Amino acid sequence: MIPHQIRCHAVSVNTESKVCPGIAKTEQGEVYVLDARTPGPRGICCQAFTALSATKLAMMVTEKLEGENQGSLDVRCPHGAVTFRLSRIR
């Protein structure tokens, strides 16, 4: 089985500047493709990646998820500043 690629979009950053105050400085609108390797060259925040990991894995290796909302799931980073939307790339 070839796993699904997952599109990871920083759909909102809850600051006036729309830039995460954390060390990675994630900006609203950033998009990553998650598959067998982590994205680069700038890459995703390591703490956010850890928070997304279980959801990403489930979306990669299953055909259908319970609770899927129009093919995507939203996950907030551990600090609460950034909301990422995960969706399968068809």
N, C-alpha and C positions, 0 to 999 in steps of 0.2 A: 504494500500500500504506500502510495506517495502522499505525504501529509499536505494538507492545505496550507498555502501561504496566508499569513494574516496581516491585514493592513491595520496599522496602529496610528491613530490620528489624535493629536492633542487638541481636543475640541474646545476646551476652555481652560483658562488660567485665571484664578480668582485674585488678581492684583490689578491695580490701576494701569500698570505698564504692560500687562499681558505677558510678563516674563516671570517665571518661577523664581522666588527668592532663594531657593536652594543652590547648592554648588554647581549643578548642571545647567542652570539658567534656561530651562526648557521654555520655548516660546509657543504661544497659541498659534495653531496652524501647522506645526511640524508634523511630518508624516514619515513613518518608517514601515518597511516590509520586514516582517518577522518570519524566518523560516529556520533552516538548519544552523545559521550563524546569526549572531547579533548584528544589528545594523551599524553602518559607519558611513563616512569617516567621522562625523561629529558624534553620532550615536545617541542612544537613549540613556537617561539617568539610570544608574545601576540600582538605586532603591526602587524606582518606579518599575523597572524591568522585573525585579523580584516580586513585587506586588501583582504584576500582570501575568506572571509565569504560569500559574495553575490554569487560569482561564484561557490563555493562549494555547497551552498544550491540549486542553479539552477541545477547543475549536479546531486545532490542527488535525486531530486523529479521529474525531467522530463525524458522523454524517449529519446528525441533527441534535441540537441542544434544547432541552426544556427551557422555556422562558426566553428564547431568542426573540428579540424585538426587531423585526424587519431585517434580520440577518446580522445584527450587531449587538454588542454588549458594552456598556460603559463601566469603567473601573477607575476609581480615584486613587491617586498616589498616596503613600503613607502619610505625607504631611498635609494632605487635603487641599493643596493649591492647584493641582492639575487633574483634569478629567480626561482620560484617554478613551476613545471609542475603538473597539476591536471589531473587525469584520473580515469575513473570508474573501479571498480573492478567487474569483471563479475562473 
